[in-house]
Amino acid sequence: MSGRERRALFLDVVAEADALARRAADQAGERVLELPALRREGLRALVRTLRAEAASRLTLHVHDLGKQSRWVSLCALALLARAGERRILAKGGEERALGWGSFIVRELPFALRRARARAATLRRVRWLARRLPEARVARAVEPSRVLFVRSDLGPPLVAGGSLAHIEGVVSGLRGAGVTVDLITPTPVRGFDPGAVGVTLLPPDPGHELSVELPPLAYNLEQLPAIAERLRRRPVDLIYARHALGAFAAAIAAGEAGLPFVVEYNGPEVWIARNWGAARRELPLFEELERRVLRAADLVVAVSEPLRKPLHEAGVPEERILVQPNGVVPERFDPAVHAEAGARRRAAWGVEPGGTVVGFVGTFGPWHGAELLAEAARGLASEPGMLFVFAGAGPRAAATERLFVEAGLAGRARLVGRVAPDEIPEILAGIDVAVTPQVPNADGTPFFGSPTKLFEYMAAGRAIVASELDQLGEVIEHDVSGWLVPPNDPRALAAALAALAADPEKRRQLGNAARETALARYSWRAHVGAILARLAVPKEGV
């Protein structure tokens, strides 16, 4: 093969987040190598792929040239590729050449600084991990003031299931007469950073040197901040949202002699290993997760499948409370939002008598948005069917691409991220709401408790859901929704076609779903169950 005929390589670290760059690479005939797929195969497979054949050019596609922590380790791998030309391309279009000389001058000093900071942080964290206490004898508590500790890093929390959970728990506690203070690394919608009881403790940007360093370094900063916070505003209980590498709340509660509750939405180390960035310190994260969970007076798990990892971590059954996520039903009253829903339908261009199929979510690998797009292929002949996707995330570009490739771009409306206040209006404009979650790739049970499912129910929508663990427990087939086999686009398409043809069935399913949400799945009931367990803890420990 001559040099002119050699194919170019496009190593995509952004992984679907930039549809324009990906599309340009496809059009240029470049072979696209997505990092998540290569990571699953391992480092050796990646090196073999890069060395397998000579390429005319290699492009390393990254989020931001200024955030070396996300891609500096891949520079050396990119330099191992047999390529005539190498470059780094950022999402915004900025690019620069990559060669051994520029790597040594520009990237190597950063790598050395990162190594020193990493060693110092790991040394301190390992020492502190030994201070994590085992939970003491179960003690009854009826809290009047709670400190809610959030330590998961990321952008300001303005939408999504995490925000819905925080708002729901806090509103439920306040509704029960409990004063709630919050300490958080980034702003949370609805919580004024200047308000009494809200402490905004931003992470030090100087710690963004690697993937694993920021959460560990942040907890080192958060620990004395929590202690100082407790001295100024004493509380009866610390409630912490579990996050990767989070340990500060557990140590602070132990040292202050306070009851400690962990909100457990999933095994964070498993999530990091299967859906997150590669991490060199997973054994340390596993040790921290195990010690924090065992230090809790109560672990509130959002689904039954989470009992198994909690038992494996050494948490006794008596300290586990399984309580699904919930909803504030009043926010989603379909009668209140009917007119706004009609306006949404008009804006989407829905034909008279047409059916709107809707998806609301963050387009994670587990949400199944692409599965819904594949099902749409089998519904191309259905007259007047429109697909509306609200939200943003890593699989949004792939979902959009499936509609384009099927020639159905005109039947899809990807409206992007929307404010939580807009979701009730969007749901009021939808006829059938879909939760097409897919099974975990490694065969482990689906442990999620999708907040959007409960919002769909409260909105009185006809729901089509994957028959997958909690989804199949909450939805009663042909009563409060329609269950389909997971990962089966044909079955999903058949269910959507049947409901599109039967408005009366949609009405019956939607009414039953709302009644179920009102009776069982309010955040008020969720928090009530937590407070009841704390007041009368189970014996056995």
One Martini backbone bead per residue (centre of mass of N, CA, C, O) as a GRO file, in nm:
protein
  541
    1MET     BB    1   0.094   0.036   0.025
    2SER     BB    2   0.078   0.351  -0.024
    3GLY     BB    3   0.098   0.655   0.123
    4ARG     BB    4  -0.157   0.771  -0.030
    5GLU     BB    5  -0.347   0.512   0.070
    6ARG     BB    6  -0.332   0.559   0.351
    7ARG     BB    7  -0.489   0.550   0.644
    8ALA     BB    8  -0.644   0.725   0.884
    9LEU     BB    9  -0.643   0.818   1.234
   10PHE     BB   10  -0.906   0.836   1.503
   11LEU     BB   11  -0.860   0.923   1.838
   12ASP     BB   12  -1.139   0.911   2.066
   13VAL     BB   13  -1.175   1.064   2.377
   14VAL     BB   14  -1.464   1.193   2.371
   15ALA     BB   15  -1.681   0.996   2.294
   16GLU     BB   16  -1.943   1.134   2.120
   17ALA     BB   17  -1.947   1.450   2.205
   18ASP     BB   18  -1.858   1.516   1.886
   19ALA     BB   19  -2.024   1.507   1.599
   20LEU     BB   20  -1.863   1.681   1.395
   21ALA     BB   21  -1.587   1.543   1.416
   22ARG     BB   22  -1.684   1.259   1.352
   23ARG     BB   23  -1.805   1.324   1.074
   24ALA     BB   24  -1.544   1.429   0.947
   25ALA     BB   25  -1.389   1.164   0.974
   26ASP     BB   26  -1.574   0.993   0.802
   27GLN     BB   27  -1.554   1.169   0.540
   28ALA     BB   28  -1.228   1.133   0.533
   29GLY     BB   29  -1.172   0.814   0.595
   30GLU     BB   30  -1.133   0.765   0.886
   31ARG     BB   31  -1.029   0.571   1.146
   32VAL     BB   32  -1.228   0.504   1.423
   33LEU     BB   33  -1.115   0.519   1.771
   34GLU     BB   34  -1.269   0.429   2.055
   35LEU     BB   35  -1.187   0.431   2.382
   36PRO     BB   36  -1.389   0.239   2.525
   37ALA     BB   37  -1.330  -0.007   2.343
   38LEU     BB   38  -1.020  -0.017   2.390
   39ARG     BB   39  -1.028  -0.042   2.699
   40ARG     BB   40  -1.162  -0.323   2.709
   41GLU     BB   41  -0.904  -0.460   2.566
   42GLY     BB   42  -0.655  -0.293   2.634
   43LEU     BB   43  -0.331  -0.191   2.603
   44ARG     BB   44  -0.219  -0.402   2.405
   45ALA     BB   45  -0.441  -0.368   2.191
   46LEU     BB   46  -0.383  -0.073   2.132
   47VAL     BB   47  -0.093  -0.106   2.036
   48ARG     BB   48  -0.154  -0.306   1.809
   49THR     BB   49  -0.339  -0.117   1.650
   50LEU     BB   50  -0.125   0.117   1.608
   51ARG     BB   51   0.098  -0.102   1.476
   52ALA     BB   52  -0.028  -0.268   1.241
   53GLU     BB   53  -0.040   0.000   1.054
   54ALA     BB   54   0.018   0.233   0.841
   55ALA     BB   55  -0.028   0.591   0.860
   56SER     BB   56  -0.075   0.911   0.752
   57ARG     BB   57  -0.258   0.977   1.015
   58LEU     BB   58  -0.291   1.108   1.360
   59THR     BB   59  -0.575   1.170   1.571
   60LEU     BB   60  -0.615   1.340   1.882
   61HIS     BB   61  -0.922   1.355   2.046
   62VAL     BB   62  -1.012   1.625   2.259
   63HIS     BB   63  -1.152   1.841   2.475
   64ASP     BB   64  -0.878   1.995   2.602
   65LEU     BB   65  -0.567   2.133   2.586
   66GLY     BB   66  -0.565   2.236   2.899
   67LYS     BB   67  -0.642   1.917   2.981
   68GLN     BB   68  -0.401   1.694   3.029
   69SER     BB   69  -0.518   1.472   3.223
   70ARG     BB   70  -0.700   1.333   2.985
   71TRP     BB   71  -0.430   1.278   2.759
   72VAL     BB   72  -0.120   1.246   2.817
   73SER     BB   73  -0.093   0.928   2.816
   74LEU     BB   74  -0.167   0.910   2.499
   75CYS     BB   75   0.075   1.035   2.361
   76ALA     BB   76   0.270   0.796   2.369
   77LEU     BB   77   0.088   0.611   2.204
   78ALA     BB   78   0.070   0.792   1.954
   79LEU     BB   79   0.386   0.777   1.907
   80LEU     BB   80   0.374   0.459   1.839
   81ALA     BB   81   0.255   0.511   1.588
   82ARG     BB   82   0.229   0.446   1.239
   83ALA     BB   83   0.289   0.776   1.147
   84GLY     BB   84   0.344   1.056   0.952
   85GLU     BB   85   0.121   1.210   1.129
   86ARG     BB   86   0.065   1.422   1.423
   87ARG     BB   87  -0.228   1.517   1.627
   88ILE     BB   88  -0.407   1.762   1.824
   89LEU     BB   89  -0.767   1.773   1.885
   90ALA     BB   90  -1.010   1.986   1.969
   91LYS     BB   91  -1.337   2.053   1.998
   92GLY     BB   92  -1.296   2.368   1.910
   93GLY     BB   93  -1.038   2.320   1.679
   94GLU     BB   94  -0.788   2.307   1.817
   95GLU     BB   95  -0.436   2.263   1.719
   96ARG     BB   96  -0.147   2.029   1.729
   97ALA     BB   97   0.147   1.907   1.716
   98LEU     BB   98   0.295   1.568   1.743
   99GLY     BB   99   0.600   1.501   1.920
  100TRP     BB  100   0.876   1.421   2.088
  101GLY     BB  101   0.970   1.710   2.141
  102SER     BB  102   0.700   1.833   2.244
  103PHE     BB  103   0.658   1.629   2.469
  104ILE     BB  104   0.912   1.693   2.640
  105VAL     BB  105   0.855   2.004   2.674
  106ARG     BB  106   0.532   2.001   2.746
  107GLU     BB  107   0.433   1.711   2.886
  108LEU     BB  108   0.650   1.593   3.084
  109PRO     BB  109   0.637   1.797   3.322
  110PHE     BB  110   0.348   1.730   3.392
  111ALA     BB  111   0.390   1.428   3.456
  112LEU     BB  112   0.587   1.478   3.694
  113ARG     BB  113   0.399   1.650   3.869
  114ARG     BB  114   0.181   1.436   3.894
  115ALA     BB  115   0.348   1.218   4.039
  116ARG     BB  116   0.402   1.378   4.298
  117ALA     BB  117   0.107   1.440   4.379
  118ARG     BB  118   0.007   1.151   4.386
  119ALA     BB  119   0.192   1.039   4.608
  120ALA     BB  120   0.102   1.234   4.835
  121THR     BB  121  -0.204   1.169   4.831
  122LEU     BB  122  -0.195   0.861   4.874
  123ARG     BB  123  -0.056   0.869   5.147
  124ARG     BB  124  -0.282   1.023   5.301
  125VAL     BB  125  -0.525   0.840   5.234
  126ARG     BB  126  -0.417   0.576   5.357
  127TRP     BB  127  -0.400   0.687   5.641
  128LEU     BB  128  -0.705   0.774   5.670
  129ALA     BB  129  -0.844   0.499   5.618
  130ARG     BB  130  -0.772   0.393   5.912
  131ARG     BB  131  -0.996   0.604   6.045
  132LEU     BB  132  -1.223   0.437   5.963
  133PRO     BB  133  -1.503   0.341   6.108
  134GLU     BB  134  -1.698   0.137   6.266
  135ALA     BB  135  -1.997   0.073   6.337
  136ARG     BB  136  -2.197   0.102   6.585
  137VAL     BB  137  -2.429   0.063   6.780
  138ALA     BB  138  -2.738   0.086   6.740
  139ARG     BB  139  -2.913   0.407   6.703
  140ALA     BB  140  -3.140   0.626   6.792
  141VAL     BB  141  -3.292   0.879   6.565
  142GLU     BB  142  -3.434   1.228   6.565
  143PRO     BB  143  -3.384   1.456   6.352
  144SER     BB  144  -3.347   1.829   6.320
  145ARG     BB  145  -3.042   1.821   6.196
  146VAL     BB  146  -2.882   1.817   5.869
  147LEU     BB  147  -2.596   1.704   5.688
  148PHE     BB  148  -2.536   1.745   5.347
  149VAL     BB  149  -2.309   1.546   5.153
  150ARG     BB  150  -2.123   1.651   4.867
  151SER     BB  151  -1.848   1.496   4.638
  152ASP     BB  152  -1.925   1.509   4.348
  153LEU     BB  153  -1.782   1.584   4.061
  154GLY     BB  154  -1.836   1.872   3.847
  155PRO     BB  155  -2.068   2.035   3.727
  156PRO     BB  156  -2.320   2.205   3.766
  157LEU     BB  157  -2.635   2.128   3.913
  158VAL     BB  158  -2.927   2.143   3.678
  159ALA     BB  159  -2.971   1.830   3.609
  160GLY     BB  160  -3.117   1.529   3.666
  161GLY     BB  161  -3.114   1.265   3.887
  162SER     BB  162  -2.937   1.391   4.109
  163LEU     BB  163  -3.109   1.641   4.152
  164ALA     BB  164  -3.377   1.500   4.214
  165HIS     BB  165  -3.272   1.358   4.469
  166ILE     BB  166  -3.185   1.597   4.635
  167GLU     BB  167  -3.451   1.750   4.629
  168GLY     BB  168  -3.625   1.520   4.748
  169VAL     BB  169  -3.482   1.478   5.020
  170VAL     BB  170  -3.486   1.768   5.123
  171SER     BB  171  -3.794   1.813   5.101
  172GLY     BB  172  -3.867   1.575   5.287
  173LEU     BB  173  -3.722   1.675   5.540
  174ARG     BB  174  -3.855   1.954   5.560
  175GLY     BB  175  -4.147   1.837   5.571
  176ALA     BB  176  -4.054   1.694   5.862
  177GLY     BB  177  -3.886   1.938   6.018
  178VAL     BB  178  -3.598   1.946   5.887
  179THR     BB  179  -3.288   2.074   5.896
  180VAL     BB  180  -3.089   2.161   5.600
  181ASP     BB  181  -2.761   2.118   5.514
  182LEU     BB  182  -2.500   2.215   5.268
  183ILE     BB  183  -2.223   2.044   5.103
  184THR     BB  184  -2.044   2.158   4.802
  185PRO     BB  185  -1.846   2.178   4.506
  186THR     BB  186  -2.109   2.263   4.348
  187PRO     BB  187  -2.364   2.393   4.223
  188VAL     BB  188  -2.717   2.378   4.318
  189ARG     BB  189  -3.012   2.374   4.221
  190GLY     BB  190  -3.192   2.570   4.469
  191PHE     BB  191  -2.902   2.654   4.608
  192ASP     BB  192  -2.787   2.915   4.771
  193PRO     BB  193  -2.461   2.993   4.840
  194GLY     BB  194  -2.559   3.245   5.042
  195ALA     BB  195  -2.704   3.073   5.225
  196VAL     BB  196  -2.807   2.945   5.499
  197GLY     BB  197  -2.643   2.623   5.508
  198VAL     BB  198  -2.460   2.688   5.251
  199THR     BB  199  -2.166   2.517   5.120
  200LEU     BB  200  -1.914   2.625   4.902
  201LEU     BB  201  -1.653   2.382   4.791
  202PRO     BB  202  -1.426   2.415   4.582
  203PRO     BB  203  -1.208   2.281   4.388
  204ASP     BB  204  -0.880   2.245   4.315
  205PRO     BB  205  -0.746   2.291   4.001
  206GLY     BB  206  -0.454   2.178   4.074
  207HIS     BB  207  -0.572   1.861   4.083
  208GLU     BB  208  -0.594   1.832   3.758
  209LEU     BB  209  -0.377   1.564   3.684
  210SER     BB  210  -0.594   1.335   3.704
  211VAL     BB  211  -0.846   1.113   3.744
  212GLU     BB  212  -0.797   1.021   4.062
  213LEU     BB  213  -0.715   1.283   4.224
  214PRO     BB  214  -0.956   1.483   4.276
  215PRO     BB  215  -1.136   1.320   4.484
  216LEU     BB  216  -0.914   1.285   4.696
  217ALA     BB  217  -0.829   1.582   4.734
  218TYR     BB  218  -1.109   1.687   4.810
  219ASN     BB  219  -1.144   1.521   5.075
  220LEU     BB  220  -0.905   1.658   5.214
  221GLU     BB  221  -1.055   1.937   5.213
  222GLN     BB  222  -1.341   1.856   5.336
  223LEU     BB  223  -1.283   1.756   5.621
  224PRO     BB  224  -1.219   2.031   5.770
  225ALA     BB  225  -1.482   2.170   5.672
  226ILE     BB  226  -1.678   1.991   5.826
  227ALA     BB  227  -1.567   2.034   6.108
  228GLU     BB  228  -1.616   2.340   6.108
  229ARG     BB  229  -1.919   2.325   6.048
  230LEU     BB  230  -1.992   2.171   6.314
  231ARG     BB  231  -1.898   2.395   6.510
  232ARG     BB  232  -2.098   2.619   6.400
  233ARG     BB  233  -2.329   2.378   6.305
  234PRO     BB  234  -2.488   2.169   6.461
  235VAL     BB  235  -2.578   1.821   6.439
  236ASP     BB  236  -2.745   1.489   6.427
  237LEU     BB  237  -2.663   1.431   6.111
  238ILE     BB  238  -2.508   1.249   5.843
  239TYR     BB  239  -2.560   1.292   5.487
  240ALA     BB  240  -2.439   1.088   5.214
  241ARG     BB  241  -2.334   1.092   4.889
  242HIS     BB  242  -2.218   0.857   4.706
  243ALA     BB  243  -1.871   0.842   4.597
  244LEU     BB  244  -1.587   0.848   4.445
  245GLY     BB  245  -1.360   0.866   4.708
  246ALA     BB  246  -1.548   0.898   4.952
  247PHE     BB  247  -1.461   0.999   5.319
  248ALA     BB  248  -1.510   1.257   5.492
  249ALA     BB  249  -1.790   1.209   5.624
  250ALA     BB  250  -1.716   0.952   5.782
  251ILE     BB  251  -1.492   1.072   5.958
  252ALA     BB  252  -1.651   1.312   6.077
  253ALA     BB  253  -1.869   1.142   6.215
  254GLY     BB  254  -1.684   0.972   6.394
  255GLU     BB  255  -1.540   1.215   6.546
  256ALA     BB  256  -1.839   1.337   6.638
  257GLY     BB  257  -2.053   1.104   6.702
  258LEU     BB  258  -2.233   1.059   6.442
  259PRO     BB  259  -2.467   0.978   6.255
  260PHE     BB  260  -2.456   0.770   5.944
  261VAL     BB  261  -2.562   0.830   5.605
  262VAL     BB  262  -2.597   0.638   5.300
  263GLU     BB  263  -2.629   0.707   4.963
  264TYR     BB  264  -2.698   0.428   4.732
  265ASN     BB  265  -2.675   0.416   4.369
  266GLY     BB  266  -2.392   0.259   4.350
  267PRO     BB  267  -2.103   0.102   4.238
  268GLU     BB  268  -1.842   0.307   4.177
  269VAL     BB  269  -1.621   0.113   4.085
  270TRP     BB  270  -1.780  -0.031   3.869
  271ILE     BB  271  -1.844   0.224   3.707
  272ALA     BB  272  -1.550   0.301   3.647
  273ARG     BB  273  -1.472   0.033   3.504
  274ASN     BB  274  -1.725   0.036   3.281
  275TRP     BB  275  -1.785   0.378   3.230
  276GLY     BB  276  -1.519   0.504   3.283
  277ALA     BB  277  -1.223   0.592   3.347
  278ALA     BB  278  -0.919   0.510   3.377
  279ARG     BB  279  -0.771   0.346   3.673
  280ARG     BB  280  -0.497   0.286   3.894
  281GLU     BB  281  -0.675   0.297   4.196
  282LEU     BB  282  -0.903   0.081   4.251
  283PRO     BB  283  -0.822  -0.058   4.519
  284LEU     BB  284  -0.852   0.201   4.688
  285PHE     BB  285  -1.146   0.259   4.620
  286GLU     BB  286  -1.250  -0.007   4.736
  287GLU     BB  287  -1.159   0.039   5.027
  288LEU     BB  288  -1.318   0.298   5.075
  289GLU     BB  289  -1.599   0.191   5.012
  290ARG     BB  290  -1.603  -0.029   5.228
  291ARG     BB  291  -1.547   0.151   5.481
  292VAL     BB  292  -1.782   0.351   5.449
  293LEU     BB  293  -2.017   0.145   5.455
  294ARG     BB  294  -1.930   0.024   5.741
  295ALA     BB  295  -1.971   0.314   5.893
  296ALA     BB  296  -2.269   0.298   5.865
  297ASP     BB  297  -2.583   0.305   6.008
  298LEU     BB  298  -2.704   0.368   5.708
  299VAL     BB  299  -2.809   0.218   5.395
  300VAL     BB  300  -2.947   0.368   5.104
  301ALA     BB  301  -3.093   0.177   4.866
  302VAL     BB  302  -3.247   0.190   4.534
  303SER     BB  303  -3.205  -0.135   4.513
  304GLU     BB  304  -3.194  -0.476   4.534
  305PRO     BB  305  -2.917  -0.543   4.381
  306LEU     BB  306  -2.745  -0.380   4.611
  307ARG     BB  307  -2.714  -0.589   4.835
  308LYS     BB  308  -2.475  -0.756   4.739
  309PRO     BB  309  -2.241  -0.542   4.749
  310LEU     BB  310  -2.293  -0.482   5.049
  311HIS     BB  311  -2.232  -0.760   5.161
  312GLU     BB  312  -1.943  -0.776   5.035
  313ALA     BB  313  -1.853  -0.517   5.216
  314GLY     BB  314  -1.993  -0.583   5.519
  315VAL     BB  315  -2.293  -0.516   5.532
  316PRO     BB  316  -2.543  -0.547   5.728
  317GLU     BB  317  -2.874  -0.598   5.695
  318GLU     BB  318  -2.962  -0.398   5.932
  319ARG     BB  319  -2.819  -0.143   5.751
  320ILE     BB  320  -3.043  -0.189   5.525
  321LEU     BB  321  -3.223   0.023   5.285
  322VAL     BB  322  -3.474  -0.021   5.050
  323GLN     BB  323  -3.528   0.273   4.830
  324PRO     BB  324  -3.671   0.407   4.595
  325ASN     BB  325  -3.718   0.633   4.405
  326GLY     BB  326  -3.882   0.950   4.317
  327VAL     BB  327  -4.149   1.202   4.352
  328VAL     BB  328  -4.325   1.506   4.274
  329PRO     BB  329  -4.642   1.491   4.177
  330GLU     BB  330  -4.735   1.794   4.154
  331ARG     BB  331  -4.535   1.875   3.917
  332PHE     BB  332  -4.695   1.641   3.708
  333ASP     BB  333  -4.968   1.743   3.652
  334PRO     BB  334  -5.146   1.706   3.364
  335ALA     BB  335  -5.363   1.932   3.397
  336VAL     BB  336  -5.162   2.173   3.435
  337HIS     BB  337  -4.988   2.094   3.142
  338ALA     BB  338  -5.167   2.076   2.884
  339GLU     BB  339  -5.120   2.343   2.729
  340ALA     BB  340  -4.812   2.323   2.713
  341GLY     BB  341  -4.812   2.055   2.558
  342ALA     BB  342  -4.954   2.164   2.303
  343ARG     BB  343  -4.732   2.366   2.232
  344ARG     BB  344  -4.511   2.159   2.191
  345ARG     BB  345  -4.641   2.004   1.958
  346ALA     BB  346  -4.645   2.242   1.765
  347ALA     BB  347  -4.335   2.291   1.766
  348TRP     BB  348  -4.275   1.988   1.657
  349GLY     BB  349  -4.494   1.913   1.429
  350VAL     BB  350  -4.756   1.769   1.495
  351GLU     BB  351  -4.984   1.579   1.379
  352PRO     BB  352  -5.295   1.511   1.349
  353GLY     BB  353  -5.305   1.223   1.546
  354GLY     BB  354  -5.037   1.199   1.650
  355THR     BB  355  -4.737   1.037   1.781
  356VAL     BB  356  -4.550   1.070   2.085
  357VAL     BB  357  -4.222   0.975   2.151
  358GLY     BB  358  -4.042   0.957   2.466
  359PHE     BB  359  -3.722   1.091   2.599
  360VAL     BB  360  -3.561   1.113   2.925
  361GLY     BB  361  -3.208   1.202   2.960
  362THR     BB  362  -2.832   1.137   2.969
  363PHE     BB  363  -2.712   0.929   2.764
  364GLY     BB  364  -2.620   0.671   2.870
  365PRO     BB  365  -2.521   0.339   2.831
  366TRP     BB  366  -2.798   0.246   3.003
  367HIS     BB  367  -3.055   0.398   2.862
  368GLY     BB  368  -3.119   0.321   2.543
  369ALA     BB  369  -3.145   0.532   2.305
  370GLU     BB  370  -3.046   0.359   2.063
  371LEU     BB  371  -3.271   0.151   2.080
  372LEU     BB  372  -3.496   0.346   2.001
  373ALA     BB  373  -3.374   0.417   1.725
  374GLU     BB  374  -3.391   0.128   1.615
  375ALA     BB  375  -3.700   0.100   1.645
  376ALA     BB  376  -3.771   0.329   1.440
  377ARG     BB  377  -3.710   0.171   1.183
  378GLY     BB  378  -3.975  -0.020   1.229
  379LEU     BB  379  -4.161   0.277   1.209
  380ALA     BB  380  -4.157   0.423   0.924
  381SER     BB  381  -4.473   0.350   0.842
  382GLU     BB  382  -4.575   0.523   1.065
  383PRO     BB  383  -4.806   0.752   1.101
  384GLY     BB  384  -4.724   1.035   1.287
  385MET     BB  385  -4.442   0.958   1.415
  386LEU     BB  386  -4.266   1.093   1.698
  387PHE     BB  387  -3.931   1.174   1.827
  388VAL     BB  388  -3.843   1.266   2.165
  389PHE     BB  389  -3.538   1.418   2.297
  390ALA     BB  390  -3.435   1.479   2.636
  391GLY     BB  391  -3.107   1.580   2.654
  392ALA     BB  392  -2.767   1.482   2.757
  393GLY     BB  393  -2.474   1.302   2.622
  394PRO     BB  394  -2.261   1.048   2.506
  395ARG     BB  395  -2.521   0.915   2.312
  396ALA     BB  396  -2.650   1.139   2.131
  397ALA     BB  397  -2.495   1.125   1.863
  398ALA     BB  398  -2.561   0.827   1.798
  399THR     BB  399  -2.866   0.863   1.792
  400GLU     BB  400  -2.879   1.068   1.564
  401ARG     BB  401  -2.729   0.895   1.350
  402LEU     BB  402  -2.946   0.672   1.322
  403PHE     BB  403  -3.161   0.853   1.195
  404VAL     BB  404  -2.998   0.946   0.953
  405GLU     BB  405  -2.926   0.661   0.832
  406ALA     BB  406  -3.253   0.594   0.811
  407GLY     BB  407  -3.408   0.859   0.708
  408LEU     BB  408  -3.533   1.001   1.012
  409ALA     BB  409  -3.472   1.301   1.091
  410GLY     BB  410  -3.775   1.419   1.068
  411ARG     BB  411  -3.869   1.222   1.332
  412ALA     BB  412  -3.665   1.393   1.509
  413ARG     BB  413  -3.620   1.542   1.851
  414LEU     BB  414  -3.334   1.708   1.972
  415VAL     BB  415  -3.343   1.933   2.251
  416GLY     BB  416  -3.174   1.875   2.481
  417ARG     BB  417  -3.105   2.042   2.747
  418VAL     BB  418  -3.322   2.087   3.028
  419ALA     BB  419  -3.507   2.224   3.248
  420PRO     BB  420  -3.686   2.098   3.503
  421ASP     BB  421  -3.942   2.288   3.446
  422GLU     BB  422  -3.988   2.156   3.147
  423ILE     BB  423  -4.063   1.853   3.179
  424PRO     BB  424  -4.371   1.855   3.230
  425GLU     BB  425  -4.434   1.975   2.947
  426ILE     BB  426  -4.309   1.756   2.775
  427LEU     BB  427  -4.477   1.520   2.890
  428ALA     BB  428  -4.756   1.649   2.804
  429GLY     BB  429  -4.664   1.606   2.483
  430ILE     BB  430  -4.668   1.301   2.542
  431ASP     BB  431  -4.778   0.965   2.486
  432VAL     BB  432  -4.498   0.795   2.496
  433ALA     BB  433  -4.288   0.663   2.745
  434VAL     BB  434  -3.937   0.574   2.756
  435THR     BB  435  -3.747   0.288   2.918
  436PRO     BB  436  -3.459   0.138   2.749
  437GLN     BB  437  -3.294  -0.022   2.923
  438VAL     BB  438  -2.986  -0.193   2.965
  439PRO     BB  439  -2.787  -0.430   3.023
  440ASN     BB  440  -2.520  -0.534   3.163
  441ALA     BB  441  -2.236  -0.643   3.005
  442ASP     BB  442  -2.144  -0.848   3.260
  443GLY     BB  443  -2.438  -0.962   3.386
  444THR     BB  444  -2.524  -0.784   3.590
  445PRO     BB  445  -2.744  -0.634   3.758
  446PHE     BB  446  -2.977  -0.392   3.745
  447PHE     BB  447  -2.938  -0.101   3.979
  448GLY     BB  448  -3.139   0.096   3.897
  449SER     BB  449  -3.342   0.418   3.966
  450PRO     BB  450  -3.527   0.586   3.765
  451THR     BB  451  -3.654   0.900   3.788
  452LYS     BB  452  -3.811   0.913   3.515
  453LEU     BB  453  -4.017   0.697   3.572
  454PHE     BB  454  -4.169   0.859   3.799
  455GLU     BB  455  -4.233   1.099   3.618
  456TYR     BB  456  -4.401   0.954   3.412
  457MET     BB  457  -4.615   0.858   3.613
  458ALA     BB  458  -4.701   1.140   3.727
  459ALA     BB  459  -4.782   1.234   3.420
  460GLY     BB  460  -4.964   1.004   3.286
  461ARG     BB  461  -4.804   0.805   3.111
  462ALA     BB  462  -4.740   0.594   2.876
  463ILE     BB  463  -4.538   0.299   2.933
  464VAL     BB  464  -4.219   0.183   2.809
  465ALA     BB  465  -4.034  -0.099   2.940
  466SER     BB  466  -3.789  -0.266   3.060
  467GLU     BB  467  -3.750  -0.598   3.182
  468LEU     BB  468  -3.564  -0.467   3.455
  469ASP     BB  469  -3.589  -0.524   3.745
  470GLN     BB  470  -3.723  -0.252   3.878
  471LEU     BB  471  -3.902  -0.197   3.634
  472GLY     BB  472  -4.063  -0.477   3.673
  473GLU     BB  473  -4.167  -0.392   3.967
  474VAL     BB  474  -4.316  -0.117   3.919
  475ILE     BB  475  -4.427  -0.236   3.660
  476GLU     BB  476  -4.742  -0.340   3.544
  477HIS     BB  477  -4.840  -0.531   3.310
  478ASP     BB  478  -5.113  -0.388   3.155
  479VAL     BB  479  -5.158  -0.148   3.385
  480SER     BB  480  -4.888   0.072   3.428
  481GLY     BB  481  -4.770  -0.072   3.165
  482TRP     BB  482  -4.507  -0.173   2.924
  483LEU     BB  483  -4.332  -0.470   2.876
  484VAL     BB  484  -3.999  -0.546   2.754
  485PRO     BB  485  -3.745  -0.682   2.627
  486PRO     BB  486  -3.431  -0.638   2.653
  487ASN     BB  487  -3.262  -0.555   2.369
  488ASP     BB  488  -3.547  -0.526   2.177
  489PRO     BB  489  -3.645  -0.352   1.907
  490ARG     BB  490  -3.892  -0.510   1.806
  491ALA     BB  491  -4.058  -0.512   2.066
  492LEU     BB  492  -4.062  -0.207   2.097
  493ALA     BB  493  -4.200  -0.142   1.829
  494ALA     BB  494  -4.459  -0.306   1.880
  495ALA     BB  495  -4.553  -0.147   2.130
  496LEU     BB  496  -4.571   0.132   1.996
  497ALA     BB  497  -4.774   0.056   1.776
  498ALA     BB  498  -5.004  -0.036   1.964
  499LEU     BB  499  -5.033   0.239   2.122
  500ALA     BB  500  -5.079   0.424   1.877
  501ALA     BB  501  -5.363   0.258   1.810
  502ASP     BB  502  -5.444   0.307   2.146
  503PRO     BB  503  -5.564   0.556   2.332
  504GLU     BB  504  -5.713   0.409   2.565
  505LYS     BB  505  -5.472   0.250   2.670
  506ARG     BB  506  -5.300   0.494   2.738
  507ARG     BB  507  -5.491   0.613   2.948
  508GLN     BB  508  -5.496   0.372   3.145
  509LEU     BB  509  -5.192   0.353   3.201
  510GLY     BB  510  -5.151   0.646   3.298
  511ASN     BB  511  -5.345   0.645   3.538
  512ALA     BB  512  -5.214   0.406   3.691
  513ALA     BB  513  -4.933   0.530   3.721
  514ARG     BB  514  -5.014   0.776   3.890
  515GLU     BB  515  -5.143   0.624   4.126
  516THR     BB  516  -4.881   0.477   4.205
  517ALA     BB  517  -4.706   0.725   4.262
  518LEU     BB  518  -4.888   0.845   4.485
  519ALA     BB  519  -4.885   0.583   4.676
  520ARG     BB  520  -4.541   0.500   4.662
  521TYR     BB  521  -4.333   0.742   4.499
  522SER     BB  522  -4.263   0.954   4.700
  523TRP     BB  523  -4.041   1.148   4.872
  524ARG     BB  524  -4.195   1.140   5.133
  525ALA     BB  525  -4.187   0.829   5.161
  526HIS     BB  526  -3.884   0.791   5.144
  527VAL     BB  527  -3.809   0.962   5.397
  528GLY     BB  528  -3.997   0.824   5.599
  529ALA     BB  529  -3.844   0.551   5.597
  530ILE     BB  530  -3.578   0.660   5.708
  531LEU     BB  531  -3.682   0.783   5.976
  532ALA     BB  532  -3.806   0.521   6.084
  533ARG     BB  533  -3.540   0.359   6.101
  534LEU     BB  534  -3.383   0.557   6.285
  535ALA     BB  535  -3.587   0.539   6.527
  536VAL     BB  536  -3.596   0.204   6.456
  537PRO     BB  537  -3.364   0.004   6.471
  538LYS     BB  538  -3.223  -0.274   6.390
  539GLU     BB  539  -3.128  -0.563   6.505
  540GLY     BB  540  -2.771  -0.721   6.520
  541VAL     BB  541  -2.535  -0.476   6.602
   0.00000   0.00000   0.00000
